[in-house]
Each structure stands twice: as structure tokens, then as C-alpha cells.
Amino acid sequence: MTKFSSKKTLLLAGAGHAHIGMLRRLSAARLKDADTIEADIHLISQQPQTIYSGMLPGWMAGHYQLHDISIDIKSLCVRAGVRFIQQSLVQVNAASNKVVTTGDEQTDFDYDVLSLNTGADTDMRWLPDHNSYNEYRSDNDDNNTGAANTNVIAIRPLSTFITQWQRILKAAQQSEKYQLAIIGAGAAAIELVMAAQVTLRNINRNHQVTLVCGENLLSGFNSGFRQRVIKQLHRHDITIVRERATDYRDGKLSTTHKSLPINAVIAATGVIGSAWTASTDLEIEGDGFVAVNDKQQSVSHPNVFAVGDVAIRVDKYVAHSGVHSVHGGAVEADNLLAYLGDNVMKSYQPKSRTLYLLSCGDKYAIGSWGNVNLQGRWVWHLKKYIDKRFIEADKD
């Protein structure tokens, strides 16, 4: 059992947008010799660096190097006065204020206040053998355990996806003909498919990129935005299959009515809760998400907070997106400090209109602000400016 000190212990599990913001806030306070939180703070993350998802398509398309889209979590923890623990979260026992992690060995950690910003897993339930796929992924084994596994690549975790994307590029270079499919109907799938097309076009002229998106492409966006996106997909010569993917086996991607010859599949099919949510005593809602109120506070255990893809609001619908992770995370950070100091907490109320910027592969982007839509190279440069401001906020 690991115990820290007589001071209260704040445990930050995960290194998502919200916790990055929290670390930056603590680091800035230390630089200014400002009053900091009276608690021992520890952050648990499987990796010492995190990939900024907003710039991943730009990296795929060749606009950025890997270091351009990475944040050094371990160094940020040092500057913030936070202990970094390189472990993976495997269990949360909220009744006893303990989490269980695994790395070189399994370890228990006590906490007084817990903040969860661990993200979620890609929803692979479209695969009939999705359970064996998950077992294959968790084993981290390079052996071929079946055709349904080795050429199906989930977008999460990003660190694994980066390795697999490089494998795709190598295979495409060595193939006479290469056919790639991206499955998904959200903004992530759209950005990925156009980034993939831009890159594959330069390394294999005899290739095809297909988007399998079902009938509800970009369902959360206005019709004008959707039409602009469809025009960009056509401009890139991307095949659009408006059917649901149902299986991938022996080099064939099955959809509702089709069987497509495909070399590799990238799944950007939304999110479900990570495996540990199945055994926690926290209240869980939907597809395995920690149920929270408007303060990003667990509805079952008030000393536990959750934000980002790991959480689901019970009082109103809030989409899983980077925008809400950042803005909701800022409120959650305030509430963590308020809770530790027995002060009044804030409510996170998403704005009625949110700026969304969707990159189109070749330094072109489409934007949406409520019902107002815009597009052009200048929109891509606006997105680049916003992304770089986030990624470089703590760089010297």
C-alpha cells in the first residue's frame, strides 16, 4: 500500500486536456510564488508524453513532426510540483478511496480527492469478435492472432495508433495497390480520411481511400457544414459508403450490403468506457462512462471528479469533444481547488455556440460557429494558430 503524507492527497488519473490545463496552472502559480494548493498532488499516466489529438491529422498529412504535437507530461509535472507516476489505471475503489494501477508491478494508491481524465476506448463493437480484438490489443503481442485483428486499427490509444499508421505507410509503399478504409461518421473520421488521402497519394498512385460512415454523417452539425464537408471528400476522390461496417476478415470489409477488398481499416467509431469502468463502484451511465453533475463531480462519490471522454453528464447532454474537455476541464480544476478548500464550486454550462474547425488534409479547413459556416486556407491557418497556442503554452 502506498501512502504519501498527512496532507490531503489529490490524485490526477490520466493526462488529458483537463489535467494538462491543471498542471500548467500549478506551474504558473509556482513561478509567481503564488499560494498553491495545500495538498500532495500526484498524476498517473501510462506514458510520459501525450499526443495532442487536435493536431494528429496534421501530423498524418505531413504538416507537423511528432515532437510538434507532443506534450512532455513528466517535465510539466516537475515544473508544477506534481509527482509523476508512470502506471496504467486498472481499478477505482471509490468506497475505500483507492485506485489500483499496473506497470512493472500492481500498486494501490490512496487519495482524498480523485480526478479522472483518462479518456475512453474506441468502440469496436461493430466487429463480431470485438472481445478477442480487445484481448489481442491488451496482450500487446505482435503475433498474428487472426485476420480480423492485425489490420484493424483503433484510433485510441493515440500512441499505439501512431505506430500502426507508420506501419500502414510502409505497407502502402511496398504494395502494388493499397486500399484503406476509415470507419466513422464524426469529425475525427472526416479529418483522418482526408489526411490519409493526402499522404497516400504521395507514396502510392494506385491506392483508394474509403470512408464508411453509415447514414448519419456529422449528425451534430448543421446541414450547410455537412454539405461543405461532402464537397471536400469528393474533391479528394474519397469513396463514401453510407452503410454500417459489420465485419473485417480475410482482407474484406463487410458493410450492410457490400464486401469491399481492403488492406487495412482505421476505426474512428466513437467511444465507450475503458475496461476498468466495468468493475468500479462509481456510478456508471451509458456505454461505461462515469456519471457526473454540472460541477464534473461524481453523482455517487462527491470526492471524485471526472472530465472529458471518461465522463457523462447526467443533467444534460454534452458531446464528447476536445472543446468540452478543455472548457469543462477549466471548471473542474477550479472545483478541485474549491472542494479541497471547502469553498463554493462552479457549474460548467457549455456555450450555445461553439467554434469547430475541421482540417481537410491539405492545409484547408472548414469552420462552424452555430449556423455560420466558413472555409478556406485561412481557416486552416486559424486552426493551426489555436492548436499551436495550446501545444506551446508551457514551452520555454
N, C-alpha and C positions, 0 to 999 in steps of 0.2 A: 504494500500500500504506500502510495506516495503522498506525503503531506508537505505543505510549504512553510507556513508560519502562522503566528497568532492573528495576523491581519486578515481581513477578508480576502478571499481568492476569487478573482474574476477570470473565468476560463473562456477563451475565444476559440471555438472549434471551426476550422475552415479558414481559407484565405480568399474569400470572395470580395466583391466590390465594397461591401459594407465594412468589413474588417480592415481592408486597406485604408479606407477613409478614417477609421478609428485609429489605426497606427499612425497615420500622418498627423492627425490631430494631437495625439500624445507626444509625437516627436516635436512638433512646433511649440507645444507648451514647454517642453524641456529646454529648447533653445532660448526661449524667452524668460526662463527661470520663473515661469508662472506656476501657480498652485496646480499640482496634478492630483490625480485620484489617489485616495488613501486605500490602496489595495495592492496585493500581489497579482500581477496580470501575466497570463501565460497564453500562448497561441499554439494550437495543434494543427499541423498541416502535413500532408504526405510528402509534399515537395517543397524545397527551399525557395523555389521561384514559381510564380504563377503567370499564366498566359492571359493577356487581355483579350477577351473574346471579340470585342468590337473591332479589333484590327486583324483578326485571324484571316478573313477573306483577302485582305490586302497583302498579307504575307504569302498566301497561296498564289496570288496573282503576280508575285514578284516585286511588289512595290516597297516592301519592308524586309529587313533582315530579322532573324529570330530575336536578336537582342533588342530590336526596336519595339517589340510587342510584349516583352517580358518585364516583370516587376520582381525585384530581389526582396522577397519576403523576409528572409533571415536577416539581411542587413537593416531592413526597415524596423524589424523588431529590436535590434540593438540600439538604433537611434531613439526608439520610443521607450526604452527601458522595459521591454517586454521579453519574457523568456520564451524562446522558440523551441518547440518540441516536434521533431520530425517523426510523426507517427500517423497512423490511419485510425479514424474513429470507427469502432465496431459496435458499440453499445452505449446507450444512455439510460441510467437507472435514476430517474428523477426523484423517486421517493427517498432514496438514500444519498442524493446529491453526489453521484459518482458517474464518471464516464470510463469506459474501457477502450483502450487503444491497442493497436498491434503494430509492431515494427520488427526490430531484432528480437523482441520478446513482448508478450502481452503485459500490459500495465494498467493499473487503476489510478485514476486521479480524482481527488475530492475537489469540490467547488462550493462557493457560497452563491455565486451568480454565474449562470452559463449563457453564452450567446452562440447560437448556431448559424453559421453562414457557409455551410458545407456544399451547397449546390444540390443537384439531383442527378439521376441517371437517365440516359436516353431510353425512351420507350421502345423496346424491341418486341413487344407482344404481337406484332404483325407476323413474326416468324413462328410457325407451328412448334419448332423446337427451341423457343427462346430460353427455356431453362438451361438446356445444355450449352447454348451460346454464352449465357452468363457464367456458367461453370468454367467454360473454356477461357473466358476473359479473366476470371478471378484467379485461375491457375497460373496465368502469365507464362504459358508454355508455348514455345514456337512449333511444337509438333502439330502435324495436321490431324485434327480430330474430326474431320468431316467437311465436306464441301460447303455445307450451309454456314460454316463458321469462318473459315480463313479469309474469305474475300468479302465479308460483310463487316463494315467498319462503322462503329458508332461515333458520333461527333464528341461524345463525352466518355472518359475524361480527355481534356484537350491535349495533355502531354502525350497520351497514347495516340491520339489522332494524328498529331504532328509526325510521329514516327511512321504511322501507316500511310499518310499522304506521301511521304518521301518514297515509300515502297511502291505506291501506285505510279508515281512518276518514272521510277526505274523500270517497272514492268511495261509502261506505255512506250518508253524509248526502245525497248527490246522487242516489241510486238509489231507484226506486220499490220494488224488492225487492232484498235483498242476501243472498247465500248464501256463507258462509265455511266452509272445511274445514281442520281441523288433522290432520296425519298423524303418527302416532307412538303408541307403546304404553308409554312410560316416564313418570316423574313430571313431566318437563318438559312433555310434550304435555298431560298432565292439567291442570296449572296454567295453561297457556296457553289451553286451550279454555274453562275456566271464567272466566278473566279477560276473554277476548274476549266471552263471552256477557254478562257484567255490563255491559261498555261498550256493545256494540252494541244492547242492549235499551234504552238511554237515548237513542240517536240515530236509530234506525230500527225502528219497531214491526214492520214487515214484513220480518223477517230470519230466517235459520236458521243455526245453527252446528252443524257435524257433526264428530264425531271418527271418523277412520278408523284403526283400531288393530290389525287382524288378530286372531288368536285368542289371543295371549299378552299380555293387558293386565296391566301391572305384574307381570311374571313373577318378579321378585326379591323380592316382598313376600308376607307371609302372607295366607291366604285371607280372614281377617276384615278385614284392611285393604282388600283389593280390594273386598269387598262394601260397605264403608262408602263407598269412592270411587264405586262404581257408583250408589249411592243419591243421592249428591250430584250426579252427572251427570244423573240423572233429575229431581232437584229443579230443576235449571237448564234443563230441557227441551232438553237436548242430544241430538241423534240419534247413536246409536252404530252404526257399521258395522264388524262383526267380519270384515272381509275386508282383503286387502292392496291397497294402491294400486298401479296398474300404469302409469298414464299420465295426463297432463293436456294437453288440446289442444282448442282452439276452444270454450272455456268448459265443457268436460265433463271431470269427473274419473272415470277408469276404475278400477274395482276388479275383483276376481276375477270377479264375476258381475253387476256393476252399472255403470251410466253415470249419473253424478249431475251435474245442472246446478250449477256452482259458479263464483262470480265470482273468488275468489282462494283460493290454497292456501298454508298455512304448514306447512313441513316441519320437524318435530322428530324426525327419524328416526335418531337415534343418530349416532355419529361415525366418521370414517375419517381416516387421516393426511393432513396437508397436502401440497401438491404437492412441496415440497422433499424430503420423505422418499423420493421415488422415485429420487432421484439421489445421495443421501448414501452414504458408505462406512460409516456406523454400522450395526450390526446392526439390522435391522427385522423385526418379527414381526406376525402378524395382518394387519389391514387398514391397514398403514402406520404402525405405532407403534414408537417407539424401545424396544428391549428392554433392561430394567434388572433388577438384582438387588434383594435386600431392602434395600439401602442407597440405592436410587434411582440407582444408578451403572450406566452403560452396560456391558453384558457384553462389548463388543468394544473399547472405549476407556475406560480407567479414569479419565481426567481429564475425562470428560463425564458430567454428571448430567442426569436428566430426571424431571419430576414432573407430575402432572395428566393431562389428556386426551392429551397428546403421547406419553405413556409407557405401556408394558405390562410388568407383572411376569412374569418367566419362571419363578419358583419357585412361585407360587401365584396363584390368581385374585383380583384386586382390581378391583372395579367402577369405572368412570369416574363419579365423582360429586364434587360440591363438598366433601363431608365428607372424602373421602380426599385431595383436593387440599390442603386446609388442614392436616390432621394429617400426611400424608405430606410436605408442604412444610416443616413444622417440623423434621422429622427430616432432610430433605435440607439445610436451612440449617445444621444442626449438622454434617452430614457435609462440606459445602463447607469450613467453617472447619477441621474436623479434617483434611481432605485437604491443605489448604494448609499446615497446621502439622505434618504428618506424625504426627498423633495417631490414636487408635483411633476408628473410625466406628461409628454405631449402626445397628440394624436396625429398619425400620418394620414393625410387626406390627399390623394392624387389630384393633380390639376385636371380640369375638364378638358384641356387641350395639351397634348404632349408633342414635342418635336421628335419625329422619327426620320432618320437618314439611312437610306439603303444603298449600298455600293453595288455598282453594276459591272464589276470586273476590271474595266479598262479606264480607270480614273474618271468615271462618270457616275453620277448618283441621282437618286430620286428622293425628294423630301415630302413629308406630310406634316401639317400643323392644323389639326382639326379637319376641316373640309378644304383647306387651302393646300394645293399641291404644287411642287416646283421640281425642276430637274435641270441638269447640265453639268459641265465640268466644274463650274464654280461651286455647285452643291457638294461635289466630291472634295474640293479643297476646304470647304467649311467643315465637313465631317473629319477630314484629316486634322484640321486645326483643333477641333474639340477633342478628338481622340488623343492627339499628342499632348494636349494640355493635361489630360488625365494621366497619361502614362509617365509624363516627365515631372509631375508635381513634386516629387521628392528627390529628383536628381540634382546633383551639385552643378 
